[in-house]
Amino acid sequence: MQLTTNTRPFIEAEVYSSFILHNLHDGLLPETFYRNVSDFSSGEQLNIKTIGSVAIQEAEEDTPLIYAPIETGEITLRITDYVGDAWYVTDDLREDGHQIDALMAARSAESTRAIQEHFETRFLATANDAQVDADPNEVNGFAHRIASTETDNVASTSAFIQMRLAFDKANVPMQGRVAIVDPVVEATLASAVTITHDVTEFGRKILEGGLSSGMRYTMSLFGWDIIVSNRLPTGTFSDGTTQVTNAVANIFMNVADDNTKPIMGVWRRQPRVEGERNKDRARDEYVVRARWGFGVQRTDTLGVYITSAVNV
Protein backbone atom coordinates (compact mmCIF):
# COMPACT_ATOMS: atom_id res chain seq x y z
CA MET A 1 0.00 0.00 0.00
CA GLN A 2 1.37 3.40 -1.02
CA LEU A 3 0.62 6.39 1.19
CA THR A 4 2.02 9.91 1.43
CA THR A 5 4.01 8.76 4.46
CA ASN A 6 5.90 6.05 2.58
CA THR A 7 6.07 7.73 -0.88
CA ARG A 8 7.41 11.09 0.25
CA PRO A 9 10.30 11.41 -2.26
CA PHE A 10 7.91 11.32 -5.23
CA ILE A 11 5.68 14.01 -3.78
CA GLU A 12 8.64 16.32 -3.19
CA ALA A 13 9.98 15.77 -6.72
CA GLU A 14 6.67 17.02 -8.09
CA VAL A 15 6.68 20.08 -5.83
CA TYR A 16 10.24 21.04 -6.80
CA SER A 17 9.41 20.68 -10.50
CA SER A 18 6.47 23.08 -10.31
CA PHE A 19 8.54 25.55 -8.29
CA ILE A 20 11.41 25.66 -10.79
CA LEU A 21 9.28 25.87 -13.91
CA HIS A 22 7.19 28.71 -12.48
CA ASN A 23 10.21 30.81 -11.54
CA LEU A 24 12.05 30.25 -14.81
CA HIS A 25 8.99 31.46 -16.70
CA ASP A 26 8.89 34.66 -14.66
CA GLY A 27 12.63 35.23 -14.51
CA LEU A 28 14.01 34.73 -18.01
CA LEU A 29 14.53 37.53 -20.51
CA PRO A 30 11.15 38.22 -22.16
CA GLU A 31 10.66 37.30 -25.81
CA THR A 32 10.13 41.02 -26.47
CA PHE A 33 13.91 41.31 -26.91
CA TYR A 34 14.50 38.53 -29.46
CA ARG A 35 12.61 36.78 -32.23
CA ASN A 36 11.43 33.39 -31.08
CA VAL A 37 11.95 31.11 -34.09
CA SER A 38 9.00 28.76 -33.85
CA ASP A 39 9.74 26.71 -37.01
CA PHE A 40 13.03 25.29 -35.68
CA SER A 41 11.71 22.18 -33.94
CA SER A 42 14.36 19.66 -35.03
CA GLY A 43 17.93 19.50 -36.30
CA GLU A 44 21.05 21.33 -35.16
CA GLN A 45 21.04 24.26 -37.59
CA LEU A 46 18.31 26.31 -39.27
CA ASN A 47 19.10 28.15 -42.52
CA ILE A 48 17.05 31.29 -43.18
CA LYS A 49 17.02 33.09 -46.53
CA THR A 50 17.43 36.88 -46.66
CA ILE A 51 16.54 39.41 -49.36
CA GLY A 52 18.37 42.70 -49.91
CA SER A 53 17.24 45.98 -51.43
CA VAL A 54 16.75 47.07 -55.03
CA ALA A 55 18.67 49.94 -56.65
CA ILE A 56 16.56 52.06 -59.02
CA GLN A 57 18.16 53.11 -62.33
CA GLU A 58 17.89 56.26 -64.37
CA ALA A 59 15.92 55.56 -67.55
CA GLU A 60 16.13 57.20 -70.98
CA GLU A 61 14.13 56.93 -74.16
CA ASP A 62 15.19 54.11 -76.49
CA THR A 63 17.80 52.91 -73.98
CA PRO A 64 17.62 49.45 -72.42
CA LEU A 65 17.74 49.08 -68.66
CA ILE A 66 20.42 46.97 -67.01
CA TYR A 67 19.11 43.69 -65.69
CA ALA A 68 20.22 43.42 -62.10
CA PRO A 69 19.47 40.66 -59.60
CA ILE A 70 18.25 41.41 -56.13
CA GLU A 71 20.76 40.65 -53.39
CA THR A 72 20.08 37.46 -51.47
CA GLY A 73 21.81 35.76 -48.60
CA GLU A 74 21.44 33.29 -45.79
CA ILE A 75 21.68 33.41 -42.02
CA THR A 76 21.87 30.46 -39.66
CA LEU A 77 20.59 29.61 -36.21
CA ARG A 78 22.16 26.83 -34.17
CA ILE A 79 21.47 25.25 -30.81
CA THR A 80 24.37 26.83 -28.94
CA ASP A 81 23.74 26.27 -25.23
CA TYR A 82 23.17 23.11 -23.23
CA VAL A 83 23.19 23.66 -19.47
CA GLY A 84 22.04 21.81 -16.40
CA ASP A 85 22.20 21.46 -12.65
CA ALA A 86 21.89 18.58 -10.19
CA TRP A 87 21.49 18.15 -6.44
CA TYR A 88 20.38 15.60 -3.89
CA VAL A 89 19.36 15.25 -0.25
CA THR A 90 20.20 12.20 1.85
CA ASP A 91 17.89 10.39 4.23
CA ASP A 92 20.30 11.09 7.08
CA LEU A 93 20.00 14.82 6.49
CA ARG A 94 16.21 14.59 6.36
CA GLU A 95 16.16 12.70 9.64
CA ASP A 96 18.71 14.79 11.53
CA GLY A 97 18.37 18.20 9.90
CA HIS A 98 15.98 21.07 10.55
CA GLN A 99 13.94 22.91 7.87
CA ILE A 100 15.28 20.68 5.12
CA ASP A 101 12.27 21.40 2.91
CA ALA A 102 13.09 25.11 3.09
CA LEU A 103 16.70 24.32 2.22
CA MET A 104 15.64 22.35 -0.85
CA ALA A 105 13.33 25.16 -1.97
CA ALA A 106 16.20 27.63 -1.63
CA ARG A 107 18.46 25.28 -3.60
CA SER A 108 15.87 25.15 -6.37
CA ALA A 109 15.66 28.94 -6.42
CA GLU A 110 19.43 29.23 -6.83
CA SER A 111 19.31 26.80 -9.74
CA THR A 112 16.61 28.94 -11.31
CA ARG A 113 18.70 32.06 -10.87
CA ALA A 114 21.81 30.49 -12.36
CA ILE A 115 20.00 29.42 -15.53
CA GLN A 116 18.34 32.81 -15.80
CA GLU A 117 21.64 34.67 -15.56
CA HIS A 118 23.35 32.42 -18.09
CA PHE A 119 20.45 32.82 -20.53
CA GLU A 120 20.56 36.61 -20.31
CA THR A 121 24.37 36.76 -20.43
CA ARG A 122 24.44 34.65 -23.60
CA PHE A 123 21.81 36.86 -25.24
CA LEU A 124 23.84 40.02 -24.59
CA ALA A 125 27.10 38.34 -25.63
CA THR A 126 25.51 37.26 -28.91
CA ALA A 127 24.54 40.87 -29.61
CA ASN A 128 28.09 42.14 -29.02
CA ASP A 129 29.65 39.28 -31.01
CA ALA A 130 27.38 40.13 -33.95
CA GLN A 131 29.65 43.08 -34.68
CA VAL A 132 33.28 43.07 -35.78
CA ASP A 133 35.49 44.37 -33.00
CA ALA A 134 37.99 47.14 -33.83
CA ASP A 135 35.69 48.28 -36.64
CA PRO A 136 33.02 51.00 -36.73
CA ASN A 137 30.51 48.56 -38.29
CA GLU A 138 29.07 51.30 -40.49
CA VAL A 139 25.61 51.12 -41.99
CA ASN A 140 24.92 53.65 -44.75
CA GLY A 141 28.11 55.45 -43.75
CA PHE A 142 27.36 55.83 -40.02
CA ALA A 143 29.06 53.87 -37.25
CA HIS A 144 27.04 51.41 -35.20
CA ARG A 145 30.01 50.65 -32.93
CA ILE A 146 31.17 53.64 -30.90
CA ALA A 147 33.84 53.86 -28.20
CA SER A 148 33.82 56.66 -25.64
CA THR A 149 36.52 59.31 -26.16
CA GLU A 150 35.64 61.11 -22.93
CA THR A 151 38.13 61.34 -20.06
CA ASP A 152 38.48 57.87 -18.51
CA ASN A 153 36.16 56.61 -21.28
CA VAL A 154 33.04 57.49 -19.30
CA ALA A 155 29.64 57.59 -20.95
CA SER A 156 28.29 60.78 -22.52
CA THR A 157 24.84 61.88 -23.65
CA SER A 158 26.26 62.84 -27.06
CA ALA A 159 26.83 59.16 -27.85
CA PHE A 160 23.10 58.50 -27.46
CA ILE A 161 22.44 61.24 -30.01
CA GLN A 162 25.11 59.81 -32.30
CA MET A 163 23.60 56.33 -32.04
CA ARG A 164 20.13 57.75 -32.69
CA LEU A 165 21.44 59.36 -35.89
CA ALA A 166 23.07 56.10 -36.97
CA PHE A 167 19.77 54.28 -36.51
CA ASP A 168 17.90 57.04 -38.35
CA LYS A 169 20.30 56.74 -41.31
CA ALA A 170 19.78 52.97 -41.31
CA ASN A 171 16.00 53.56 -41.61
CA VAL A 172 15.39 51.89 -38.25
CA PRO A 173 11.92 52.68 -36.83
CA MET A 174 11.74 55.09 -33.89
CA GLN A 175 9.32 52.83 -32.05
CA GLY A 176 10.99 50.07 -30.07
CA ARG A 177 14.49 51.51 -29.61
CA VAL A 178 16.09 50.08 -26.47
CA ALA A 179 19.48 50.74 -24.87
CA ILE A 180 20.72 48.16 -22.37
CA VAL A 181 23.44 49.82 -20.30
CA ASP A 182 25.67 49.02 -17.34
CA PRO A 183 24.78 50.57 -13.95
CA VAL A 184 28.00 52.62 -14.20
CA VAL A 185 26.70 54.23 -17.39
CA GLU A 186 23.30 54.90 -15.85
CA ALA A 187 24.98 56.60 -12.89
CA THR A 188 27.05 58.79 -15.23
CA LEU A 189 23.97 59.84 -17.19
CA ALA A 190 22.01 60.58 -14.03
CA SER A 191 24.78 62.86 -12.77
CA ALA A 192 25.27 64.61 -16.11
CA VAL A 193 21.77 65.74 -17.02
CA THR A 194 18.29 66.13 -15.65
CA ILE A 195 16.62 63.05 -17.01
CA THR A 196 12.91 62.55 -17.43
CA HIS A 197 11.62 59.34 -15.92
CA ASP A 198 8.39 59.46 -17.88
CA VAL A 199 7.65 56.04 -19.33
CA THR A 200 7.17 55.91 -23.10
CA GLU A 201 4.39 53.80 -24.58
CA PHE A 202 6.90 51.15 -25.64
CA GLY A 203 8.57 51.34 -22.23
CA ARG A 204 5.18 50.71 -20.67
CA LYS A 205 4.85 47.52 -22.71
CA ILE A 206 8.28 46.41 -21.48
CA LEU A 207 7.21 46.93 -17.88
CA GLU A 208 3.91 45.17 -18.40
CA GLY A 209 5.61 42.26 -20.16
CA GLY A 210 8.12 41.94 -17.36
CA LEU A 211 11.89 41.94 -17.19
CA SER A 212 14.19 39.37 -15.67
CA SER A 213 15.16 40.15 -12.11
CA GLY A 214 18.63 41.20 -13.25
CA MET A 215 17.33 44.04 -15.43
CA ARG A 216 15.29 47.16 -14.72
CA TYR A 217 13.72 49.88 -16.82
CA THR A 218 15.10 53.21 -15.67
CA MET A 219 14.49 56.12 -18.05
CA SER A 220 13.94 57.48 -21.54
CA LEU A 221 16.68 59.53 -23.21
CA PHE A 222 16.83 60.89 -26.79
CA GLY A 223 14.35 58.29 -28.01
CA TRP A 224 15.97 55.35 -26.20
CA ASP A 225 14.18 53.34 -23.53
CA ILE A 226 17.09 52.68 -21.18
CA ILE A 227 17.33 49.40 -19.29
CA VAL A 228 20.07 48.62 -16.76
CA SER A 229 21.80 45.24 -16.62
CA ASN A 230 24.82 43.82 -14.80
CA ARG A 231 25.38 41.08 -17.38
CA LEU A 232 26.65 43.02 -20.38
CA PRO A 233 29.87 41.79 -22.04
CA THR A 234 33.09 43.13 -20.52
CA GLY A 235 36.69 43.09 -21.70
CA THR A 236 38.86 45.11 -24.07
CA PHE A 237 36.84 46.48 -26.99
CA SER A 238 37.42 48.95 -29.82
CA ASP A 239 35.57 50.77 -32.59
CA GLY A 240 38.64 50.80 -34.82
CA THR A 241 39.81 54.18 -33.55
CA THR A 242 39.58 54.06 -29.77
CA GLN A 243 40.39 51.01 -27.66
CA VAL A 244 38.97 50.76 -24.15
CA THR A 245 40.35 48.35 -21.56
CA ASN A 246 38.25 47.22 -18.62
CA ALA A 247 35.29 48.14 -20.79
CA VAL A 248 31.63 47.24 -21.04
CA ALA A 249 29.70 46.84 -24.30
CA ASN A 250 26.36 48.62 -23.92
CA ILE A 251 23.82 47.22 -26.37
CA PHE A 252 21.46 49.33 -28.49
CA MET A 253 18.76 47.63 -30.55
CA ASN A 254 15.33 47.94 -32.04
CA VAL A 255 12.83 45.36 -30.79
CA ALA A 256 9.61 46.80 -32.19
CA ASP A 257 8.70 43.56 -33.99
CA ASP A 258 10.21 40.29 -35.22
CA ASN A 259 11.45 41.93 -38.43
CA THR A 260 13.50 44.59 -36.62
CA LYS A 261 14.94 42.52 -33.76
CA PRO A 262 18.65 41.87 -34.36
CA ILE A 263 18.78 38.64 -32.33
CA MET A 264 16.78 35.46 -32.84
CA GLY A 265 16.50 32.59 -30.42
CA VAL A 266 14.84 29.24 -29.91
CA TRP A 267 14.21 26.84 -27.03
CA ARG A 268 14.95 23.23 -27.94
CA ARG A 269 14.31 22.06 -24.38
CA GLN A 270 12.58 24.26 -21.86
CA PRO A 271 14.08 23.97 -18.37
CA ARG A 272 12.51 21.08 -16.51
CA VAL A 273 13.41 19.13 -13.43
CA GLU A 274 13.31 15.39 -12.87
CA GLY A 275 13.55 13.62 -9.55
CA GLU A 276 14.14 10.02 -8.55
CA ARG A 277 14.95 7.83 -5.58
CA ASN A 278 18.48 6.41 -5.29
CA LYS A 279 17.90 3.53 -2.90
CA ASP A 280 21.53 2.37 -2.96
CA ARG A 281 22.74 5.71 -1.61
CA ALA A 282 19.57 6.42 0.40
CA ARG A 283 18.94 9.84 -1.13
CA ASP A 284 16.55 11.78 -3.37
CA GLU A 285 18.18 13.14 -6.53
CA TYR A 286 17.09 16.00 -8.80
CA VAL A 287 18.42 17.23 -12.15
CA VAL A 288 17.39 20.09 -14.44
CA ARG A 289 18.53 20.57 -18.04
CA ALA A 290 17.86 23.16 -20.73
CA ARG A 291 18.89 23.66 -24.37
CA TRP A 292 18.54 26.80 -26.47
CA GLY A 293 20.23 28.74 -29.23
CA PHE A 294 20.80 32.40 -30.10
CA GLY A 295 21.74 33.77 -33.51
CA VAL A 296 22.03 37.06 -35.38
CA GLN A 297 19.37 37.85 -37.95
CA ARG A 298 20.37 41.45 -38.76
CA THR A 299 22.97 44.02 -37.73
CA ASP A 300 21.52 47.27 -39.05
CA THR A 301 19.18 47.48 -36.04
CA LEU A 302 22.02 46.83 -33.59
CA GLY A 303 24.50 49.21 -31.97
CA VAL A 304 27.26 48.91 -29.37
CA TYR A 305 28.55 51.75 -27.20
CA ILE A 306 31.87 50.94 -25.52
CA THR A 307 32.49 52.66 -22.19
CA SER A 308 34.50 52.16 -19.01
CA ALA A 309 33.09 49.49 -16.74
CA VAL A 310 34.31 51.27 -13.60
CA ASN A 311 34.65 55.02 -14.20
CA VAL A 312 31.68 57.31 -13.53
N, C-alpha and C positions, 0 to 999 in steps of 0.2 A: 504494500500500500504506500502510495506516494502522497506526502503531505507537505505543507510549507515548512514544517520543522525539519524534515529530512531531505528536502530538495532545495535548500537555501541558495546554493551557488548558482542555480539556473535562474532564479528570481532576480538575483543581484546582477547577473549578466544582462538581463533585459532592461533593468533600470539604468545601468551605466550606458547602454547603447542609446536609449532615448535621450539621456542627458547630453551626450557628446553630439549627436546629430542636431539637436535643437540649437546648441551654442555655435556650432560651425555655421549653420544657416544664418544666424544673426551676426556673426563676427567677421565673415570673409568679405573681401572687397566686393561691392555691389557690381552687378553686370552693367550698370550705367557706364562704367569706365572702359569696358572692352566689348568687342563683338563676340557673342557666344555663338560659335559655329555649330549649329544643330545637325548638319548633314555629315558630320565626321563621327560615325558610330562604330567604325571598324578600321583596321589597318594601322600602320605606324606613321604614315605621312599622307596629307591631303594636298593635292595640287589645285590651285585656284587660278583661273585665267583672268587677265587684266586687259583693259582697253585704254589706249591713250587718247590724245586729242587730235583734232583735224586742223590743218593749216589751210586757210582760204587763200586762193590765188587771185591775182589781178587778171581780168579777162579783156580781150580786145576782139574787134570784129575780124572774122575770117582767120582767126588764130587758134590752133588747137590748145586745149588745156593739157597740163602734164598729169598723167595718171599716177597717183601717189597712194600707197597703202596706208591704212591707219596703223599706228603703233600698237603692238600687242606684247604681252609678257605673261609671266607666271610667277606666283608667289606660293610658298609652301607653309604648311602648318604641321608640326610634329608633336608627338607626345614627349615632352621634355623632362617632366618631373615625376618621380615615383618615391613617395615618402611614407614613413610609418612610425609606429611607436608600440611598445609592449610593456606590460607590467603584470605583477601578480601579487597575491596576498596569501600567506601560509595559514594553515589551521592554527598553528601555535600562536601566531599574532592575533588571530581572531579571539582565541580563548583567553589570552593573557593581556591583550591591549585594551585601551579605552578609546572610544569614539572612532573605531576603525572605519565605520561606514562614512563618517565625515572625512576621514583621511583619503578614502578611495574616491569620494566625490571631488575633493581638491585635486587629486592626482589626475582625474579625468579632465578637469578644467585646465590644468597646465598643459595637457596634451592638446586640447583644443586650441589654446593660445599659441603653442609652438607651430602647429599647422597653419594657423591664420597668419602668423608673422612671416613664415616662409612663403606662403602664397602671395602675399602683398609685396614682399621683397623681390620675388622673382618677376612679378609684373613690372615693377619700377625698373629693375635691371634690364629687362627686355626692351623697355622704351629707350633707355640710354644707349644700349648696344645697337639699336636700330640705326644710329648715326655713326659716321666715321669720325673717330677721335682725331684731333689735330687737323681739323678741316672745318670750314665755316658751314658746310652742308647747305649751300645756297639753293633757294628755290626762286626762280624768276629773278635772279640777281640779288636776292636779299638773304642774309645769313639766318639760319635757323639754329645755329650753335654759337652761343655768345659767352665769352669769358669776361668776368669783371676786371676792369682796369682801374678801379678805385683803390685808394690806399688800403693795404692789407687785403685786397680783393673782396671787400665787403659788398653787399648787395646795394643797388641803387634803383630808384624809381624810374630813371631814364631807360633802364634795360627793359622794363615792362612796356614802355612806349615803343621801344625799338622792336620788341617781339610782336607787339600788336601790329606794327607796320609790316613786318615780315609776313604775318598771317594774312593781312589785308591784301598784300601783293600776290599771295598764293591763292587768292579767291576763297579763303576759308571763311565759312559763315561766322557772324558775330555771336549768334546764339550757341551756347554750349562750350565756350572757351574756359578752360580750367587750368590753373597753375598750382602744382603740388610742390610746396617749398619746405625747406628745413626750418625748424623752430628758430635757428640763429637768423635766418633771413627774415622771418616774420618779426622778430624783435628789432632788427635793423629798420625795417619799414615802419614799424610802429613808432620808433623814436625819431624818424626823419620827417614824417608828414602827419597831418591830421587826417586820419583815414575814416571814411564812412563805414559803418558796420551794417548799413541797410542790406537786406538780403534781396538779391535779384530773383526774378521769377525762376530762372534755371537753378540758382542756388537753393531756392525753396524746394525744388524737386529733389535735389541732392539730399537735403536734410530729411525730407519725408521718406525717401528711399532708404536712408540709413547709410552710415559709414562704418567701416570696421573700427574697433575700439582704439586702434593706433593712429587714427586720422581724425581731424576735426575741421569743420568749415569755420573760417575766421573772418573773412572780409571780402569786399569787392574793390578792385583797383584797376583803373584804366581798361575796363571791359573784361577783366579776369576775375573769375570766382576763385579765391585763394584758399587752398586747403593745406593744412600743416601735417607733415608726416616725419617720423624719426627713422624711416626705413628706405630713404633715398640712397642711390649708389654714392659711395665715397671712394676717394683715391686721388690720383694725379691725372687731371684732365686738361685739354687744350682745345681752342677753337682754330688753331693753325697760326695764330699770332701771339696769343697770351697763354702761358701755361700756369696752372694753379696747382700747387701741392697742398695736401691736406684739404682737399676740396670736396664739395658736394654738388651733384648734378641735379638741379631743380628741373622738374619736368613740366612742360607746357603742352597742352593738347586740346583738340576739339572733340567732344564726346556727345555732340548733339544727336546723332543717330548712327546706325551701323555703317553707313557709307563714309562718315567722316572720322570715325574712331581709328586711330593709328594702330592699335593693338587688337589682335583677335585671340581668343582662347577657347578651350574646350575641356570639359571634364570627361575623362574616360572611366574613372571610378570615383564616385562621390565618397567622401570619408565615411567609413562605417566601422563599427567595432564588433568583434566576435569574442565570445567568452566560452571557456570550457573548463572541465574539472580534470586536473592532473592527479590521479589517485596515487601514483607511485611516489610523488613528491609531496602529497597532501597539501595541495594549494589550488587556488582558483586563478586562472590565467586569462589575460585579455590582450588583444592586439587590435590595432586600427591601421588601415592602409588607405592611401589615396593616390590617384594618378591624374595628371592633367598636362596640358601643353599650352604655351603661349607662343605667338608668332607675330610678325610685323606685316600689316596689310597695306600701309601707306606711310610715307614720311613727310609729305607736304603739310599735314595737319599736326606735326610734332615739332616741338622746340625744346632745347636744353640750355639752361642758364647756369654757368659754372661760377660758383662763389666759394669763399672760404667757409669751411665747416665749423670754425671756431671763433672767428673775429666778427664782432658786432659793430 
